[in-house]
Amino acid sequence: MSKDIQATQKKLCKQYKTSFCPSPEKFKVGISVNVRDGIIPLNGLRHPPKGDTTGWYIWAGEKLSSDSDFFEPLHVSHLEDWCPEIRKYLGLPPGYRFLIAGDHEDVWYDESLLEVD
């Protein structure tokens, strides 16, 4: 991870008064293919990391699908090609969510994300 993106992530965590929890480049996120289509808003939520995953799930649009193939694994290092604008949020710790649409940014804590089966 570049020092620039890590500095940006730490700054965002400070802005929202939370700790920094990195998402290593070699770890994976779950991402929906429609993220590449320019659909807004872009959404993300973070469960606790497990194994080689960050805990992040990222999708585009207003609805989160429950289809088993909605998310596919993608290494953090490839997000620069998919949707670089979301990289700055990936330092937020488990339990956080974000929604971005153009200049609109919403970041909040959702304790229910920590309760994973």
JOJO-V101643 format. One line per field, one symbol per residue. ss: DSSP state (H for helix, E for strand, C for the rest). phi: phi as a letter, one per 20 degrees, with the letter a starting at -180 (. if undefined). psi: psi as a letter, one per 20 degrees, with the letter a starting at -180 (. if undefined). A space follows every 10 residues. Layout:
BEGIN
ss=???
phi=???
psi=???
END
This chain:
BEGIN
ss=CCHHHHHHHH HHHHHCCCCE CCCCCCCEEE EEHHHHHCCC CEEEEECCCE CCEEEEEEEE CCCCCCCCCC EEEEEHHHHH HHHHHHHHHC CECCCEEEEE ECCEEEEEEC HHHHCCC
phi=.fffffffff ffffgelcfe cfdggeedde ceffffemfc fecbbceffb mddeneccbd oedeedffdf dcfbfgfefg eeagfegfef effgoecbbc bmeecccbec gffeedf
psi=pqhghhgggh gggghjlrqp oqnqhirqrp qqhihiijqq rpqqqorpqp ckqhippprq aipoqjphjg qqqpqhhihh hgmhiihiii iqrqiqqqpq ocipppprpn hhiinp.
END
